[in-house]
Amino acid sequence: MDRVCVIGAGSSGIAACQVLAAREIDFDCFEAGSDIGGNWRYLNDNGMSSAYRSLHINTSREVMEYAAFPMPTRYPDYPDHFQIAEYFDSFVDHFGLREQIDFRTEVTAVERDGDGWQVSTRHRETGDVRVGRYRAVIVATGHHWDARWPEPAFPGADTFVGGQTHAHNYRVPDSFLGKRVLVLGIGNSATDIAVETSRVSERTFLAMRRGAHIVPKYFFGQPFDKLAKTPLALLPHWFQRLTLRMTLRLVQGRMSDYGLPEPDHKVLAAHPTVSSDLLTRLGHGDITVKPTITRLDGPLVYFADGTSEEIDEIIYCTGYRISFPFLDPAVFSAQDNEVALYRRVVDPDHPELYFLGLVQPLGAIMPIAEAQAHWIADLLDGTARLPNAAAMRREIADYQRSLRKRYLASKRHTIEVDFLPYLRQLVRERKAGGRRK
């Protein structure tokens, strides 16, 4: 029982495999699909991925790349998902990891078994069921696969005669040609999809509960998120917020200048919506802004301002649930998307159960998952030790209080971290863990 189980071969899972292999820690990696890459593998047959055909990353190449394997410099600042999948393929093949991954194999149960874990798997084609025992389990299944629909459903949703889909299932705009489309949401997916469908639809509406601060991909000729890797990211939060607010006002003006509602929260009090196209499409009149939906009735959708529109298709961009169907809720759950993890990785009640990439950074997940994997490897090979459970719970409580103080109360903001400060926190934790041993 010296082996470690890695669940998932997406961007976080392959980072774990690379680090474990380099540290000579034996592992098995199970991937439900027939290839690596998770959400970045277009039309992934794992049944959980959701990349649309036109998707480009919202974090720039230099921020997103792994430290152990930089992205090719021939890539643009913001590669598309085909290039990212190519990069992941190169990463896996460079480190010789592909043969160590069991593809088309889903994990059906992870159960405590004495001082280890019992992991049950099923091959998705042969139906072959296997059970293995492991000293530790690394969960790297991501948090953008279990679509969350409006809760509760809007009145009349069950009798609406138009189409209703979630952004998770959106791929190409072709099926919306000549239709009246309503996109609900103001996050990154909502803005991307509204912009894209507006180019083929008869009319596209963008509805939202509240306004948002729209951040362009470029500031002064440079990718905006490069700031996340500079010392500027370590300045006091109030200063970052003030600077960004002033810069956005100078570059873009007010959101109400484009017909959007003014945000009811400060800059960086919600996860940024990154788009260089939305405001232009609004300025062209190609997208019509609406307040949130109140009810549906036949072909009509009614809005909070009392107006209604006849709609052919609704696309709900309402986010995702954080869920782990292979874990008994008594072992670990994420009720209302809340996760209680020490340093966003370790369950204090089950220190050999690790969660990789279960964060929403102001930056990219990939280098964070890589850094988390190095810390996990420290814990696995005895280079470092964890504090006691009480100390871990205090850290979790402090983190959750900081989220409530800084962000809007929302299921969208339960796992937020700041890119560079969090990476530095992991470095300090590894050093502290070394002293504890």
Protein Blocks (a to p, Z undefined) as FASTA:
>chain_A
ZZccdedjdfklmmmmmmmmmnopacddddfblbehijmlghiaklpaccdfklccfbdf
klmpcfklccdfkbcfbdcfklmmmmmmmmmmmnopmmmpcghiacfbdcdehjbccddd
ddfklopacddddfbdcdfebjalbccddddddehklmocbdcddfklpcbfmlmgoiac
ddedjbfklmmmmmmmmmmmmbdcdddfbdcddddfbeghiafklmmmpmklmpcfklmm
mmmmmmmmmmnopfklnopacdfbdehiaccdddfklmmmmmnopaccddddfbdehjbc
cdfkopacddfbdcddebjadddfkbcfkloccehhiacdehhlacfklmmbccehiacd
ebdfklmmmmmmmmmmmmmnopaccddfklmmmmmmmmmmmmmmmmccdfklmmgccfkl
mmmmmmmmmmmmmmmZZ
